[in-house]
Amino acid sequence: MKFINYIILLIFSISITSCESFLDVAPKDSVSDDVTIVDRSSAETAVRGIYSALRSDGYYGYSFQILGFFSADNIVYTGSQTVHQTLTNHSVRSDLAVLATVWNQIYHTINRTNHVIAKVPGLPITTDFTQQINDQLTGEAYFVRGLAYFDLARTWGGVQLVLEPTSSANSLPTLPRSSLQETYAQVLSDLKRAEELLPETTNRIRATKKTARALLARFYLYQQNWEEAIRYASYLISDQANYTLVAPYQSFYANNASNTQETVFELFYDVNNTNNQAGQWLASANGGTAWIRPSSKIFDLLNNPQIGGDRAALVYKTSTATDPNVLIGNLYYRVNRTDPAFLIRTAELYLIRSEALAQRNGAGDLAASLSDLNAVRSRANIPLLTNITSSTELLLHIERENQVEFALENHRWYDLVRTGRAQEVLNITDQNRLLLPIPFAQLAIDPSLEQNPGLD
């Protein structure tokens, strides 16, 4: 048995190492927008470029994350760029620089996916470049494009649907905005196509069929399609050999952990491709600025044994004489800036299914919903819930569980908006502020774009 376990561990290690090697190629990690994809090598390079764009500072490496961080109540900004606080007080204007940064980087990512989608399927199939490899690379592009349009839709509403490659991300065609429904329809189309093409394997840093199904579960939750959300979340929850709630809670990120069974999809960073969020989170004693901090509200919730439990490990308070009583988040803590960015975790699938079960058929399936919710609570080492008599009560518990389970991840703002709770919880008086303004720079160069109602 020890020998078998050793072999399994060895295979897993080789698999992860090979995936990291695929992503960690320097200096050439992408095909430029005007270079033709002609063979397996250039196709793989182009797909590496997609992941590089996804993990960049302008997207999940920093800027996109802070739009959601500062708009909600779990995370606060205390740095020198006080204009970021307009996100927190929901008075942000279209000339906020980070809006243009994120918008441009997401469309840059989309343009890279468009090149792969347009060119890779037509490449000759050879013994070295099989149909399976072709499908995998194309499926990864569809997955990332679906994710990118999903992020645009939930942040800005309906957006321009650019589905053909251009010579550069800065030469996008002038197109009118699609409706929110049309944008989400494109997301669904891309993710379903990815599900068809991608292999039935387990990979935590590259998209597979399982990754696509996990994002589809989230998508259907946003669409309030409870049955499909349950079905797609169940695909991964039932795969206990590969996806589990690791314990204790901090096991999925502490002590330089990565690629644990908690992760469905995370972005890989190394010393050559760093995650620069850590510098914003780290205390000054560890070489950071601590400009991004947990709020006092979430700090107290996490340190409440009845609510946070083991999740208290996510935060601490400094005690140094030069920098006392500063609240610090522990999710991004590596001084060499190699912290993963966690995009989808196993816990999310449990809470997606729990919420969908509580919602379906009006009254919901309270017992099954509570079972999934308690699975997450049990891992966090907090008391299990019993005697829940209504779906309304249960949904509030699920909302709180999402808040503390993903305390320092980019969930809270989007959860409150999609459930219609943002205005009440965050005291937002203007419903128009549930979307962000289209960047002013984009409006200035593209007359076909229209600003979101009530924003400037």
C-alpha positions in Angstrom: 0.0 0.0 0.0 2.9 2.4 0.8 4.4 1.6 -2.6 1.1 2.3 -4.4 0.7 5.6 -2.5 4.3 6.5 -3.4 3.6 5.9 -7.1 0.3 7.9 -7.0 2.2 10.8 -5.3 5.0 10.6 -7.9 2.5 10.7 -10.8 0.7 13.6 -9.2 4.0 15.5 -8.7 5.1 14.8 -12.3 1.7 16.0 -13.6 1.9 19.2 -11.6 5.5 19.8 -12.5 4.8 19.3 -16.2 1.9 21.8 -16.0 4.0 24.3 -14.2 6.7 23.8 -16.8 4.2 24.5 -19.6 3.2 27.8 -17.9 6.7 28.8 -16.7 8.5 29.4 -20.0 10.7 32.5 -20.2 11.3 34.8 -21.9 8.8 33.9 -24.6 5.5 33.2 -23.0 3.1 34.3 -25.8 2.8 34.7 -29.6 2.4 38.4 -30.4 -0.9 39.4 -31.8 0.4 39.7 -35.4 2.2 36.4 -35.6 0.5 33.4 -37.2 0.0 30.2 -35.1 1.3 27.6 -37.5 2.1 24.4 -35.5 2.0 22.8 -32.1 4.8 24.8 -30.6 3.4 28.2 -31.6 -0.1 27.0 -30.5 1.2 26.0 -27.1 3.1 29.3 -26.8 -0.1 31.2 -27.6 -2.0 29.3 -24.9 0.7 30.1 -22.4 0.2 33.7 -23.4 -3.5 33.4 -22.4 -2.6 32.3 -18.9 0.0 35.0 -18.7 -2.6 37.6 -19.5 -5.1 36.1 -17.0 -2.6 36.3 -14.2 -1.2 39.7 -15.0 -1.3 42.7 -12.7 -4.1 44.2 -14.8 -6.3 41.2 -14.3 -6.2 38.5 -11.5 -2.8 39.5 -10.4 -4.1 42.6 -8.8 -6.3 45.2 -10.5 -9.4 43.3 -11.2 -9.4 41.8 -7.7 -9.4 45.2 -6.0 -12.5 46.4 -7.8 -14.4 43.8 -5.9 -12.3 44.0 -2.7 -12.9 47.7 -2.1 -16.5 47.7 -3.3 -17.6 45.4 -0.4 -17.0 45.3 3.3 -14.4 42.6 3.9 -11.3 44.5 2.7 -10.2 48.1 3.0 -7.6 50.2 1.2 -5.4 52.4 3.3 -2.7 53.4 0.8 -1.7 56.6 -0.8 -4.0 56.4 -3.8 -7.0 57.6 -1.9 -9.1 57.7 -5.1 -9.5 53.9 -4.6 -11.7 54.7 -1.7 -14.3 55.9 -4.1 -14.9 52.2 -4.8 -15.7 51.8 -1.1 -18.1 54.7 -0.8 -19.6 53.9 -4.2 -18.9 57.3 -5.8 -16.4 56.1 -8.3 -16.1 58.0 -11.6 -15.2 56.8 -15.0 -11.8 58.4 -15.0 -10.6 56.2 -12.1 -7.4 54.8 -13.7 -7.8 51.2 -12.5 -11.1 50.9 -14.4 -9.3 51.4 -17.7 -6.4 49.1 -16.6 -8.8 46.2 -15.9 -11.0 46.8 -19.0 -8.1 46.9 -21.3 -6.4 43.9 -19.8 -9.5 41.7 -19.9 -10.0 42.6 -23.6 -6.3 41.9 -24.2 -6.9 38.5 -22.7 -9.9 38.0 -24.9 -7.9 39.0 -28.0 -5.3 36.3 -27.2 -8.1 33.7 -26.8 -9.6 34.8 -30.1 -6.3 34.1 -31.9 -6.2 30.6 -30.6 -9.9 29.9 -31.3 -9.5 31.2 -34.9 -6.3 29.5 -35.8 -5.6 26.4 -33.8 -8.6 24.2 -34.9 -7.4 24.5 -38.5 -3.9 23.3 -37.9 -2.8 20.0 -39.5 -3.2 17.0 -37.3 0.0 15.0 -37.0 1.4 12.2 -34.8 3.0 14.9 -32.7 0.0 17.3 -32.7 -3.0 15.0 -32.2 -6.7 16.0 -32.3 -6.8 15.6 -28.5 -4.0 18.1 -28.1 -5.7 20.5 -30.6 -9.0 20.2 -28.7 -7.4 20.8 -25.4 -5.6 24.0 -26.4 -8.7 25.3 -28.2 -10.9 24.4 -25.1 -8.6 26.3 -22.8 -9.0 29.4 -24.9 -12.8 29.0 -24.9 -12.7 28.6 -21.1 -10.7 31.7 -20.5 -12.8 33.7 -22.9 -15.9 32.6 -21.1 -14.4 33.6 -17.8 -13.3 37.0 -19.2 -16.8 37.8 -20.5 -18.3 36.6 -17.2 -16.0 39.0 -15.3 -16.9 41.9 -17.6 -20.7 41.2 -17.4 -20.8 41.0 -13.6 -18.7 44.1 -13.2 -20.1 46.4 -16.0 -23.2 44.7 -17.4 -23.6 44.1 -21.1 -20.4 44.7 -23.0 -19.0 44.6 -26.6 -18.7 41.1 -27.8 -15.4 40.9 -29.7 -15.1 37.4 -31.1 -12.5 37.7 -33.9 -8.8 38.3 -33.4 -7.3 41.7 -34.1 -3.7 42.7 -34.9 -3.5 44.0 -31.3 -5.6 44.5 -28.3 -5.6 48.2 -28.9 -7.2 47.9 -32.4 -10.5 46.5 -31.3 -13.4 47.2 -33.7 -16.0 49.8 -32.8 -19.0 47.8 -31.7 -22.2 48.7 -29.8 -22.6 47.2 -26.3 -24.5 43.9 -26.2 -27.2 43.5 -23.6 -26.5 41.7 -20.4 -28.5 38.7 -21.6 -26.5 38.6 -24.8 -23.2 38.8 -22.9 -24.2 36.0 -20.6 -25.3 34.0 -23.5 -21.8 34.3 -25.0 -20.3 33.2 -21.6 -22.6 30.1 -21.7 -21.7 29.3 -25.3 -17.9 29.5 -24.6 -18.1 27.5 -21.4 -20.2 24.7 -23.0 -17.8 24.6 -25.9 -14.9 24.3 -23.5 -16.7 21.5 -21.7 -17.0 19.6 -24.9 -13.3 20.1 -26.0 -11.4 19.8 -22.7 -10.1 16.5 -21.4 -11.6 14.7 -18.4 -8.5 15.1 -16.3 -7.7 16.8 -13.0 -5.5 19.8 -13.4 -5.6 22.7 -10.9 -3.6 25.3 -12.9 -4.9 24.7 -16.4 -8.5 24.4 -17.6 -10.0 20.9 -17.9 -13.6 19.7 -18.4 -13.8 19.7 -14.6 -12.7 23.4 -14.4 -15.3 24.3 -17.0 -18.0 22.5 -15.1 -17.1 24.3 -11.9 -17.4 27.7 -13.6 -20.7 26.6 -15.2 -22.0 25.9 -11.7 -21.1 29.5 -10.7 -22.6 30.8 -13.9 -25.9 29.0 -13.4 -26.1 30.3 -9.8 -25.8 33.8 -11.1 -28.6 33.0 -13.6 -30.8 31.5 -10.8 -30.9 28.3 -12.7 -31.0 26.2 -9.6 -31.2 22.8 -11.1 -28.2 23.3 -13.4 -26.2 24.9 -10.6 -26.9 21.8 -8.5 -26.0 19.4 -11.3 -22.7 21.1 -12.2 -21.6 21.6 -8.6 -22.4 17.9 -8.0 -19.9 16.8 -10.7 -17.0 18.0 -8.6 -18.4 17.4 -5.1 -18.9 13.7 -6.1 -15.3 13.5 -7.3 -14.0 12.9 -3.8 -10.8 11.4 -5.0 -9.7 14.7 -6.5 -11.7 17.5 -4.7 -12.2 17.7 -1.0 -12.4 20.2 1.8 -8.9 20.0 3.2 -8.4 20.4 6.9 -7.4 22.4 8.8 -8.7 25.3 6.8 -5.3 27.0 6.2 -3.9 23.8 4.6 -4.8 24.9 1.1 -2.6 28.1 1.3 -0.3 28.0 4.4 3.3 26.8 4.4 3.7 27.5 0.6 0.9 25.0 -0.2 -0.5 25.0 -3.7 -2.4 22.5 -5.9 -4.2 20.9 -3.0 -7.5 19.1 -3.3 -9.2 22.3 -2.1 -8.3 23.9 -5.4 -10.4 23.6 -8.6 -8.5 26.4 -10.4 -5.7 28.6 -9.2 -3.2 30.8 -11.1 0.4 29.7 -10.8 3.2 32.2 -10.0 6.9 31.7 -9.5 9.9 33.9 -8.9 10.0 34.8 -12.6 6.3 35.6 -12.8 5.4 37.0 -9.4 2.0 37.8 -7.9 2.4 41.4 -6.8 -0.6 41.4 -4.5 1.6 40.2 -1.6 3.4 43.5 -1.5 0.1 45.3 -0.8 -0.9 42.8 1.9 2.3 42.2 3.8 3.2 44.0 6.9 6.1 46.5 6.7 8.2 44.1 8.8 7.9 41.6 6.0 8.7 44.1 3.2 5.2 45.1 2.4 3.0 48.2 2.6 -0.1 46.7 4.2 -2.2 49.1 2.0 -4.8 46.3 1.5 -6.1 45.1 4.9 -9.0 43.1 6.3 -11.7 45.3 7.6 -12.3 45.4 11.4 -15.7 43.8 10.7 -14.3 40.7 9.0 -11.4 40.6 11.5 -14.0 40.3 14.3 -16.1 37.7 12.4 -13.1 35.5 11.7 -11.9 35.6 15.3 -15.4 34.7 16.6 -15.1 30.9 17.4 -18.8 30.5 16.5 -18.4 32.0 13.0 -14.8 32.0 11.9 -13.3 29.1 13.7 -10.1 27.9 12.1 -10.5 30.6 9.5 -9.1 33.0 12.1 -5.7 32.0 10.6 -6.5 34.3 7.7 -5.8 37.4 9.8 -3.7 38.8 12.6 -2.9 42.0 14.3 0.7 43.4 14.4 2.3 44.0 17.7 5.6 45.7 16.8 6.5 48.9 18.5 6.9 50.8 15.2 3.7 49.4 13.6 1.3 48.3 16.3 -2.3 47.1 15.9 -2.4 46.9 12.1 -4.8 44.3 10.7 -3.0 42.0 8.3 -4.4 39.4 5.9 -2.5 36.1 5.6 -3.8 34.8 2.2 -1.0 36.6 0.4 2.0 36.3 2.6 5.0 35.0 0.6 7.9 37.4 0.6 9.1 36.0 -2.8 5.6 36.9 -4.2 4.8 33.4 -5.5 1.3 33.2 -3.8 -1.3 31.5 -6.0 -4.5 33.4 -6.9 -7.4 31.2 -6.0 -10.2 31.5 -8.6 -12.4 28.5 -7.8 -12.2 26.3 -4.6 -14.0 23.2 -3.6 -15.7 25.0 -0.8 -17.4 27.3 -3.4 -19.0 24.2 -5.1 -20.5 23.1 -1.7 -21.9 26.6 -1.1 -23.2 26.9 -4.6 -25.1 23.7 -4.3 -26.3 24.6 -0.8 -27.7 27.9 -2.0 -29.3 26.4 -5.1 -30.9 23.6 -3.0 -32.3 26.2 -0.6 -33.8 28.1 -3.5 -35.3 25.5 -5.8 -39.0 24.8 -6.0 -39.8 27.9 -3.9 -39.5 26.2 -0.5 -36.2 24.5 -1.3 -34.6 21.3 -0.1 -33.6 22.5 3.4 -32.1 19.2 4.6 -29.8 18.7 1.6 -28.9 22.4 1.6 -28.0 22.3 5.3 -25.9 19.2 4.8 -23.7 21.0 2.2 -23.5 24.2 4.4 -22.5 22.1 7.4 -19.8 20.4 5.4 -18.1 23.8 5.0 -18.7 24.7 8.7 -17.4 21.4 9.9 -14.1 21.9 8.0 -13.9 25.4 9.6 -14.4 23.8 13.1 -17.5 25.8 14.0 -20.8 24.5 15.4 -23.1 22.8 12.9 -26.5 24.4 12.2 -29.7 22.6 13.1 -33.4 23.3 13.3 -33.4 25.7 10.3 -37.1 26.0 9.4 -37.2 28.3 6.4 -35.2 28.9 3.2 -35.0 32.6 4.1 -33.2 31.9 7.3 -31.0 29.3 5.7 -30.0 31.7 2.8 -28.8 34.3 5.3 -26.6 31.7 6.9 -25.2 30.8 3.5 -24.5 34.4 2.8 -22.6 34.7 6.0 -20.7 31.5 5.3 -19.6 32.9 1.9 -18.5 36.1 3.6 -16.1 34.4 6.0 -15.1 31.4 3.9 -13.9 33.7 1.1 -13.0 36.6 3.4 -10.0 37.7 1.5 -11.0 36.4 -1.9 -13.0 38.3 -4.6 -16.5 37.0 -3.8 -18.2 39.3 -1.4 -19.2 42.2 -3.7 -20.4 40.0 -6.5 -22.4 37.7 -4.1 -24.2 40.7 -2.6 -25.0 42.2 -6.0 -26.3 38.9 -7.5 -28.5 38.2 -4.6 -30.0 41.7 -4.5 -28.6 42.4 -1.0 -25.8 44.9 -1.8 -27.9 48.0 -1.3 -29.2 46.9 2.1 -25.9 45.4 3.5 -23.6 48.1 2.2 -26.0 51.1 2.5 -25.9 51.9 -1.2 -28.7 54.4 -2.0 -28.3 54.5 -5.8 -29.1 51.3 -7.6 -27.0 52.4 -10.6 -23.9 52.0 -8.4 -24.2 48.3 -8.5 -22.3 48.5 -11.8 -19.1 50.3 -12.4 -18.8 53.1 -15.0 -17.3 52.3 -18.4 -13.8 53.8 -18.4 -13.8 57.3 -19.7 -10.8 56.6 -22.0 -12.9 53.9 -23.8 -15.8 56.3 -24.2 -13.5 58.9 -25.7 -12.1 56.7 -28.4 -15.2 54.6 -29.2 -18.4 56.6 -30.1 -20.4 53.4 -30.2 -20.0 52.8 -26.5 -22.6 54.1 -24.1 -22.1 54.8 -20.4 -24.0 52.8 -17.7 -27.1 54.8 -16.6 -26.6 57.3 -13.9 -22.8 57.1 -13.9 -20.2 59.5 -15.2 
